[in-house]
Amino acid sequence: MGYTMLKNSGTPKNYPAFSLEGSALKFIRESCEGLRFDTNKATVILDKKAEELDFDGTSLRANQIPFNMEKDIDRLSFENAINRFLKSGKKEDAFNVYFCYLEMFVGDYEKTRKMIELLSEFEANGSGLLMKHRDHYSHSVYVFCLGLAIYETNTIYRETYKTYYGIEDEHQAAYHYLQYWGLTSLFHDIGYPFELPFEQVCSYFEVDGNKRSERPFVAYHALDSFVTIQETIREKLKTITHGRDCSTTNELFASVLTEKLGNVYGFTEEQMLTFLIEKPTKPEAFNHFMDHAYFSATILFKKLFEEMNCELTSSHLDALTAILMHNSLYKFCIAHYKSAGNKPFQAKLHPLAYMLMLCDELQCWDRTAYGRNSKKELHPMGCTFDFSGNAIKAVYLYDEREIGKINSFKDRYIEWLQAPEGKAPALKAYSGMYIKKNGISSFQKDIESIVDLTEIKLYVETGLTEYAHTGKSNFLSDSTFISLYHFAMILNGRWNNADWKKAKSAGQEEKFLSNDTAIHQFTESFKKLSLEYKLYNINQAKAFAKYMDEIGCFYTDKSVDFELVESFSSEELLKIGRMEHQRWLQEHYDMGWTFGTPAKNERDFLREHKDMIPQFHGQLEVSADAAQANYDRLDLAEQDKDTDPMECMLAMLKLFDGLRIYRLH
């Protein structure tokens, strides 16, 4: 059934059965049926009367809907967030996936937002100084989705995972995997702000032919407070480490890794501890490279268990050690994966680490290039997957507009084959996938030397696409949009707020939004919403760039010679209102809402709304014409609900992001 507490869960997305999109969404919709349910409360809504149901769940307000209905709506929100991201690949949509995961499995997003947003902000602003660097924010969400798809379709891996954790029930195993794979994949690169300064210094001194050992480099010291484990956490750890007392995260990680892998790969706990102590302090011992994975695991431990007081389990330690190993620690300190005696990593040793290493290598498409050299290379724009038959068949798609560059490379390579002198011509990353020796490309060979794929077969091909940018519309408006959460919170808080209305009438919106008391009230009000309603506000804030583009405006923090916008004309507001209504309709249909005229206090339980389109059933997309016709039938008060938030954004952009809105003509 998928969603047992919803009469309507939206039209399932129509993707090929074994595609990335179809498999990831099926995992959420079917395998995770009943996720986070309280089985002591109603678990099926059909054929039950309202008086027979509990109303312990939150929608717009507390106690509006049954408890497990709220959990089903949360999961549907998560499914839709994943679907939107896979269609667009945009970091604004990656934000929603992070937000859903944190709200469902970790807690209040406010407590973790700096950690997540810092990665996106730091990469966008600091990575242009590097020679080689590509996006890690959207990349992490792609990795997450890949892992869901492989788990859903691959019985070999799924059985290995269930055996490792001793879980027999399919749904219980899926719940466990979603929680801990989400933690592993979504947070595996949050330590990059430590690696980027190191690479920036290296790039600053980089000269052709120079070795890194001959240049200045960065190292990190005074890390005692960073790695020391609080006494209360040390006591909790003893219950899951067989009484072992670990005073630092280095000691903890060394102990866990040695227990799992020491005998297989022939290292001692003392050796592993030395590696971990020296990773941040002696990069010269690791070929002059800094390992962001070390910082990702350590930061996440401190954040979850010392700052947020989350429950600490052995599965959490598995997620942390998987993150710790995914970059250079496993490749060069544990397995020495390019040596003759290399043992590719087996899933049965550590299923989360196996999946992270596999998906991290596979996910190399649609990644924004920041580094100077990275921008010159040819990277895949998309990838189509077929996960049938317990295999992974990947076709990496390159922009067909680059066909001249590709053909030029092929011509040079053919010439070289006829007279192979010197290094073979290369076109990174295309040549690594295109050129094959004994039927296998260097890209695929590298993956197979990291993880054991003797049972789960991998096939890699290349292709061209003319639709590389479909669904990835970029607008002239330029912002890091790191304040999305803040914008959404205020968009929600101003509803029916008398003080806001007074400030708006007096033209004092910025003064009002600078009031700490008002912002605190808005924050607390936002926290009380369900995940569904929080996302409605977030998506409203994200849509602003599109609306500005449609009316010939844009926002930026740069000083530009265009007309400054202080307010919108009535014609512009009408256009914005119609587009906003279309967005509102689409989101509600995706969430299973339909047209109806119930009493206001029953609206969220019945999931019917009078502003939806009458006799609109089963369609996947709401057209602009259908939305406009419906908008025009609404009274002025209802229409104003679609335009007022956009005027609020004028004040918020100036105040929180330092942006101004301009007209192109």
BELPE-V345424 format. One record per pair of residues at least 24 apart in sequence whose C-alpha atoms are under 10 Angstrom apart, sorted by the first residue. I is the first residue (numbers start at 1). J is the second residue. If there is no record, write none. Layout:
# BELPE-V345424
I:J
I:J
This chain:
# BELPE-V345424
1:29
1:30
1:33
1:44
2:26
2:27
2:28
2:29
2:30
2:31
2:32
2:33
2:34
2:72
2:75
2:76
3:29
3:30
3:32
3:33
3:34
3:35
3:43
3:44
3:45
3:68
3:69
3:71
3:72
3:73
3:75
3:76
4:33
4:34
4:42
4:43
4:44
4:45
4:46
4:68
4:69
4:72
5:34
5:42
5:43
5:44
5:45
5:46
5:66
5:67
5:68
5:69
5:70
5:71
5:72
5:73
6:44
6:45
6:46
6:68
6:69
6:70
6:72
6:73
6:76
6:591
6:592
6:593
6:605
6:606
6:607
7:44
7:45
7:46
7:592
7:593
7:606
7:607
8:589
8:590
8:591
8:592
8:593
8:594
8:606
8:607
9:72
9:73
9:76
9:589
9:590
9:591
9:592
9:593
10:76
10:80
10:587
10:588
10:589
10:590
10:591
10:592
10:593
10:594
10:617
10:618
10:619
10:620
11:589
11:590
11:591
11:592
11:617
11:618
11:619
11:620
11:621
12:80
12:590
12:618
12:620
13:79
13:80
13:83
13:590
13:620
14:620
16:385
16:386
17:153
17:386
17:387
17:388
18:149
18:150
18:152
18:153
18:385
18:386
18:387
18:388
18:389
18:392
19:149
19:150
19:153
19:384
19:385
19:386
19:387
19:388
19:393
19:394
20:86
20:142
20:145
20:146
20:147
20:148
20:149
20:150
20:153
20:383
20:384
20:385
20:386
20:387
20:394
21:82
21:83
21:85
21:86
21:87
21:145
21:146
21:148
21:149
21:384
21:385
22:83
22:149
22:152
23:145
23:146
23:147
23:148
23:149
23:150
23:151
23:152
23:153
23:385
23:386
23:387
24:79
24:82
24:83
24:86
24:144
24:145
24:146
24:147
24:148
24:149
24:150
24:151
24:152
24:153
25:76
25:78
25:79
25:80
25:82
25:83
25:145
25:148
25:149
25:152
26:79
26:148
26:149
26:152
26:153
27:79
27:145
27:148
27:149
27:150
27:151
27:152
27:153
27:171
27:174
27:178
28:75
28:76
28:78
28:79
28:80
28:82
28:148
28:149
28:152
28:174
28:175
28:178
29:72
29:75
29:76
29:78
29:79
30:152
30:171
30:174
31:152
31:170
31:171
31:172
31:173
31:174
31:175
32:72
32:75
32:170
32:171
32:172
32:173
32:174
32:175
32:176
32:177
32:178
33:72
33:75
33:171
33:172
33:174
33:175
34:68
34:69
34:71
34:72
34:75
34:171
34:172
34:175
35:68
35:71
35:72
35:74
35:75
35:171
35:172
35:174
35:175
35:176
35:178
36:67
36:68
36:70
36:71
36:72
36:74
36:75
36:104
36:105
36:175
37:67
37:68
37:69
37:70
37:71
37:72
38:67
38:68
38:71
39:68
40:68
41:66
41:67
41:68
42:66
42:67
42:68
42:69
43:67
43:68
43:69
43:72
44:68
44:69
45:69
50:605
50:606
55:605
57:530
57:605
58:528
58:529
58:530
58:531
58:532
58:533
58:604
59:528
59:529
59:530
59:531
59:532
59:533
59:534
59:604
59:605
60:526
60:528
60:529
60:530
60:531
60:532
60:533
60:534
60:604
61:525
61:528
61:529
61:530
61:533
61:604
62:528
62:529
62:530
64:601
64:602
64:603
64:604
64:605
65:602
65:603
65:604
65:605
65:606
65:607
66:605
69:605
70:530
70:531
70:532
70:605
71:104
71:530
71:531
73:530
73:531
73:532
73:591
73:592
74:100
74:101
74:103
74:104
74:530
74:531
74:532
74:591
75:100
75:101
75:104
75:531
75:532
76:532
76:590
76:591
76:592
77:531
77:532
77:533
77:535
77:536
77:587
77:590
77:591
78:104
78:531
78:532
78:535
79:590
79:591
80:587
80:590
80:591
81:535
82:141
82:142
82:144
82:145
83:145
84:471
85:138
85:141
85:142
85:145
85:471
86:141
86:142
86:145
86:471
87:470
87:471
87:472
88:366
88:469
88:470
88:471
88:472
88:473
89:138
89:139
89:141
89:142
89:366
89:367
89:382
89:469
89:471
89:472
90:137
90:138
90:366
90:367
90:368
90:471
90:472
90:473
90:474
91:120
91:135
91:136
91:137
91:138
91:139
91:141
91:480
91:481
92:138
92:480
92:481
92:482
92:484
92:538
92:539
92:542
92:543
93:138
93:141
93:539
93:542
94:137
94:138
94:139
94:140
94:141
94:142
94:186
95:120
95:137
95:138
95:141
95:482
95:484
95:485
95:538
96:535
96:538
96:539
97:138
97:141
97:144
97:145
97:182
97:186
98:137
98:138
98:140
98:141
98:182
98:183
98:186
98:187
99:485
99:531
99:534
99:535
99:538
100:531
100:532
100:534
100:535
101:178
101:179
101:182
101:183
101:186
102:179
102:182
102:183
102:186
103:530
103:531
104:179
104:531
105:178
105:179
105:180
105:182
105:183
105:310
106:179
106:183
106:304
106:308
106:310
106:311
107:304
107:308
107:310
108:308
108:527
109:485
109:527
110:485
110:486
110:523
110:527
111:303
111:304
111:307
111:308
112:300
112:303
112:304
112:307
112:308
113:482
113:483
113:485
114:482
115:187
115:190
115:191
115:299
115:300
115:303
116:186
116:187
116:189
116:190
116:482
117:190
117:480
117:481
117:482
117:483
117:484
118:190
118:191
118:192
118:193
118:482
119:189
119:190
119:191
119:192
119:193
120:190
120:192
120:193
120:480
120:481
120:482
121:193
121:480
121:481
121:482
122:192
122:193
122:196
123:192
123:193
123:196
123:370
124:368
124:369
124:370
124:480
125:370
125:480
126:193
126:196
126:197
126:200
126:370
126:371
127:193
127:196
127:197
127:199
127:200
127:369
127:370
127:371
127:372
128:200
128:369
128:370
128:371
128:372
128:373
128:374
128:375
129:196
129:197
129:199
129:200
129:201
129:203
129:204
129:370
129:371
129:372
130:196
130:197
130:198
130:199
130:200
130:201
130:202
130:203
130:204
130:206
130:370
130:371
130:372
130:373
130:374
131:199
131:200
131:202
131:203
131:204
131:206
131:370
131:371
131:372
131:373
131:374
131:375
132:199
132:200
132:203
132:369
132:370
132:371
132:372
132:373
132:374
132:375
132:377
133:196
133:199
133:367
133:368
133:369
133:370
133:371
133:372
133:373
133:374
133:375
134:364
134:366
134:367
134:368
134:369
134:370
134:371
134:374
134:375
135:364
135:366
135:367
135:368
135:369
135:370
135:371
136:186
136:188
136:189
136:190
136:192
136:367
136:368
137:186
137:187
137:189
137:190
137:367
137:368
138:186
138:366
138:367
138:368
139:185
139:186
139:189
139:360
139:363
139:364
139:365
139:366
139:367
139:368
140:182
140:184
140:185
140:186
140:187
140:188
140:189
140:190
140:359
140:360
140:363
141:182
141:185
141:186
141:187
141:363
142:185
142:186
142:359
142:360
142:362
142:363
142:364
142:365
142:366
142:367
143:181
143:182
143:184
143:185
143:186
143:188
143:355
143:356
143:357
143:358
143:359
143:360
143:361
143:362
143:363
143:364
144:178
144:181
144:182
144:183
144:184
144:185
144:186
144:187
144:355
144:356
144:359
144:360
144:363
145:181
145:182
145:185
145:186
145:359
146:185
146:355
146:356
146:358
146:359
146:360
146:362
146:363
146:385
147:177
147:178
147:181
147:182
147:185
147:352
147:355
147:356
147:358
147:359
147:360
148:174
148:177
148:178
148:181
148:182
148:355
149:385
149:386
149:387
150:355
150:359
150:387
150:388
150:390
150:391
150:392
151:177
151:178
151:355
151:387
151:390
152:387
153:386
153:387
153:388
153:389
153:390
153:391
153:392
154:387
154:388
154:389
154:390
154:391
154:392
154:456
155:389
155:390
155:456
156:347
156:390
156:391
156:455
156:456
157:347
157:348
157:351
157:354
157:355
157:390
157:455
157:456
158:351
159:348
160:347
160:348
160:349
160:350
160:351
161:347
161:348
161:350
161:351
161:352
162:351
163:348
164:347
164:348
164:349
164:350
164:351
165:315
165:351
176:315
177:315
177:351
177:352
179:315
179:316
179:319
180:315
180:316
180:317
180:318
180:319
180:320
180:352
181:315
181:316
181:318
181:319
181:322
181:351
181:352
181:353
181:355
181:356
182:319
183:300
183:316
183:319
183:320
183:323
184:297
184:300
184:316
184:318
184:319
184:320
184:321
184:322
184:323
184:324
184:326
184:352
184:353
184:355
184:356
185:319
185:322
185:323
185:352
185:353
185:355
185:356
185:357
185:359
185:360
186:323
187:293
187:296
187:297
187:299
187:300
187:319
187:320
187:323
188:292
188:293
188:294
188:295
188:296
188:297
188:300
188:319
188:320
188:322
188:323
188:324
188:325
188:326
188:327
188:356
188:360
189:292
189:293
189:294
189:295
189:296
189:297
189:323
189:324
189:326
189:327
190:292
190:293
190:295
190:296
190:297
190:299
190:300
190:323
191:291
191:292
191:293
191:294
191:295
191:296
191:297
191:298
191:299
191:300
192:290
192:291
192:292
192:293
192:294
192:295
192:296
193:292
193:295
193:296
194:219
194:220
194:280
194:290
194:291
194:292
194:293
194:294
194:295
194:296
195:219
195:280
195:289
195:290
195:291
195:292
195:293
195:294
195:295
196:290
196:292
197:290
198:283
198:288
198:289
198:290
198:291
199:288
199:289
199:290
202:288
202:289
203:371
203:372
211:288
212:284
212:287
212:288
212:289
213:283
213:284
213:287
213:288
215:288
217:283
217:284
217:288
217:289
217:290
218:280
218:281
218:282
218:283
218:284
218:288
218:289
218:290
219:278
219:279
219:280
219:281
219:282
219:283
219:284
219:288
219:289
219:290
220:278
220:279
220:280
220:281
220:282
220:283
220:290
221:280
221:281
221:282
222:281
223:277
223:280
223:281
224:248
226:295
226:298
226:299
226:302
227:251
227:252
227:277
227:295
227:298
227:299
227:301
227:302
228:302
229:301
229:302
229:305
229:306
230:302
230:305
230:306
232:305
232:306
233:305
233:306
233:309
233:312
236:311
236:312
236:313
237:312
237:313
237:314
237:317
239:312
239:313
239:314
240:312
240:313
240:314
240:315
240:317
241:313
241:314
241:317
248:298
249:273
249:276
249:277
249:297
249:298
249:299
249:301
249:302
250:274
250:275
250:276
250:277
250:294
250:298
251:276
251:277
252:317
252:321
253:297
253:298
253:317
253:318
253:320
253:321
253:324
254:321
256:314
256:317
256:318
256:321
257:317
257:318
257:321
257:322
257:324
257:325
257:334
257:350
260:318
260:349
260:350
261:334
261:335
261:345
261:349
261:350
262:334
264:334
264:335
264:343
264:345
264:349
265:333
265:334
265:335
265:336
265:342
265:343
265:345
266:334
266:335
267:333
267:334
267:335
271:333
271:334
272:329
272:333
272:334
275:329
275:333
275:334
276:324
276:329
279:328
279:329
286:328
286:329
286:332
286:333
287:332
289:328
290:328
291:324
291:325
291:326
291:327
291:328
291:329
292:323
292:324
292:326
292:327
292:328
293:320
293:321
293:322
293:323
293:324
293:325
293:326
293:327
293:328
293:329
294:320
294:321
294:323
294:324
294:325
294:326
294:327
294:328
294:329
295:323
295:324
296:320
296:323
296:324
297:321
297:322
297:323
297:324
297:325
298:323
298:324
315:352
318:350
318:351
318:352
318:353
319:350
319:351
319:352
319:353
319:356
320:352
320:353
321:350
321:352
321:353
322:350
322:351
322:352
322:353
322:354
322:355
322:356
322:357
323:352
323:353
323:356
323:357
324:353
325:353
325:354
325:356
325:357
326:353
326:354
326:355
326:356
326:357
326:358
326:360
326:361
327:356
327:357
327:360
330:357
330:450
331:449
331:450
335:449
335:450
336:449
336:450
337:446
337:448
337:449
337:450
337:451
338:446
338:449
338:450
339:449
342:449
342:450
343:449
343:450
343:451
343:452
344:447
344:448
344:449
344:450
344:451
344:452
344:453
344:454
345:448
345:449
345:450
345:451
345:452
345:453
346:450
346:451
346:452
346:453
346:454
347:451
347:452
347:453
353:451
354:450
354:451
354:452
355:451
357:447
357:450
357:451
358:447
358:448
358:450
358:451
358:452
358:453
359:447
360:447
361:443
361:444
361:446
361:447
361:450
361:451
362:394
362:396
362:443
362:444
362:447
362:460
363:396
364:396
364:429
365:396
365:397
365:398
366:397
366:398
366:468
366:469
374:428
374:429
376:427
376:428
377:426
377:427
377:428
377:429
377:430
378:402
378:405
378:406
378:427
378:428
378:429
378:430
378:431
379:427
379:428
379:429
379:430
380:429
380:430
380:462
380:463
380:464
380:465
380:468
381:464
381:465
381:467
381:468
381:469
382:463
382:464
382:465
382:467
382:468
382:469
383:461
383:462
383:463
383:464
383:465
383:468
384:461
384:462
384:463
385:459
385:460
386:459
387:456
387:457
387:458
389:456
389:457
390:455
390:456
390:457
390:458
391:453
391:455
391:456
391:457
391:458
391:459
392:453
392:456
392:457
392:458
392:459
392:460
393:457
393:458
393:459
393:460
393:461
394:458
394:459
394:460
394:461
394:462
395:433
395:459
395:460
395:461
395:462
395:463
395:464
396:430
396:433
396:434
396:460
396:461
396:462
396:463
396:464
396:465
397:430
397:461
397:462
397:463
397:464
397:465
397:466
397:467
397:468
398:430
398:462
398:463
398:464
398:465
398:466
398:467
398:468
399:463
399:464
399:465
399:466
399:467
399:468
399:469
400:463
400:464
400:465
400:466
400:467
400:468
401:464
401:465
401:466
401:468
402:464
403:464
406:430
406:431
410:434
410:435
430:462
430:463
431:462
433:460
433:461
433:462
434:460
434:461
434:462
434:463
473:546
474:545
474:546
474:549
475:545
475:546
475:547
475:548
475:549
475:550
475:554
475:555
476:545
476:546
476:548
476:549
476:552
476:553
476:554
476:555
476:556
477:544
477:545
477:546
477:548
477:549
477:553
477:554
477:555
477:556
477:557
477:659
477:660
477:661
477:662
478:545
478:554
478:555
478:556
478:557
478:558
478:659
479:545
479:555
479:556
479:557
479:653
479:657
479:658
479:659
480:556
480:657
481:541
481:542
481:653
481:656
481:657
482:656
482:657
483:541
483:652
483:653
483:656
483:657
484:537
484:538
484:539
484:540
484:541
484:542
485:523
485:526
485:534
485:535
485:537
485:538
485:541
486:519
486:522
486:523
486:526
486:538
486:541
486:652
486:656
487:537
487:538
487:540
487:541
487:542
487:648
487:649
487:652
487:653
487:656
488:522
488:523
488:526
488:533
488:534
488:535
488:536
488:537
488:538
488:539
488:540
488:541
488:542
488:645
488:649
489:519
489:521
489:522
489:523
489:524
489:525
489:526
489:527
489:534
489:537
489:538
489:541
490:518
490:519
490:521
490:522
490:523
490:525
490:526
490:537
490:541
490:645
490:648
490:649
490:652
491:522
491:526
491:537
491:538
491:540
491:541
491:644
491:645
491:646
491:648
491:649
491:652
492:522
492:523
492:525
492:526
492:529
492:533
492:534
492:536
492:537
492:538
492:540
492:645
493:518
493:519
493:521
493:522
493:523
493:524
493:525
493:526
493:537
494:518
494:522
494:644
494:645
494:648
495:522
495:641
495:644
495:645
497:522
500:648
504:647
504:648
504:651
507:651
508:651
509:647
509:648
509:650
509:651
509:652
509:655
510:648
510:650
510:651
510:652
510:653
510:654
510:655
510:656
511:651
511:655
512:651
513:651
513:652
513:655
513:656
514:652
514:655
514:656
532:587
532:588
532:591
535:587
536:583
536:584
536:587
536:588
537:645
539:583
539:584
539:587
540:580
540:583
540:584
540:642
540:645
540:646
541:645
541:646
541:649
543:579
543:580
543:583
543:646
544:576
544:580
544:645
544:646
544:649
544:650
546:576
546:579
547:572
547:573
547:575
547:576
547:577
547:579
547:580
547:646
548:572
548:576
548:646
548:661
548:662
548:663
549:663
549:664
550:575
550:576
550:579
551:575
551:576
551:663
551:664
552:662
552:663
552:664
552:665
553:661
553:662
553:663
553:664
553:665
554:659
554:660
554:661
554:662
554:663
554:664
555:650
555:653
555:654
555:658
555:659
555:660
555:661
555:662
555:663
556:653
556:654
556:657
556:658
556:659
556:660
556:661
556:662
557:653
557:654
557:657
557:658
557:659
557:660
557:661
558:658
558:659
558:660
559:659
559:660
560:660
560:662
561:662
561:663
561:664
562:661
562:662
562:663
562:664
562:665
563:661
563:662
563:663
563:664
563:665
564:660
564:661
564:662
564:663
564:664
565:650
565:660
565:661
565:662
565:663
566:647
566:650
566:651
566:660
566:661
566:662
567:646
567:647
567:650
567:661
568:643
568:646
568:647
568:650
572:643
573:640
573:642
573:643
573:644
573:646
573:647
574:631
574:639
574:640
574:642
574:643
575:628
575:643
576:642
576:643
576:646
577:628
577:631
577:639
577:640
577:641
577:642
577:643
577:644
577:645
577:646
578:624
578:625
578:627
578:628
578:629
578:630
578:631
578:632
578:639
578:642
578:643
579:624
579:627
579:628
579:631
579:642
579:643
580:627
580:631
580:639
580:641
580:642
580:643
580:645
580:646
581:611
581:612
581:624
581:627
581:628
581:630
581:631
581:638
581:639
581:641
581:642
581:643
582:621
582:622
582:623
582:624
582:625
582:626
582:627
582:628
582:630
582:631
582:642
583:622
583:624
583:627
583:642
584:611
584:612
584:622
584:627
584:642
585:611
585:612
585:613
585:621
585:622
585:623
585:627
585:630
586:612
586:620
586:621
586:622
586:623
586:627
587:621
587:622
588:612
589:613
589:616
589:617
589:618
589:619
589:620
589:621
589:622
590:619
590:620
590:621
610:634
611:638
611:639
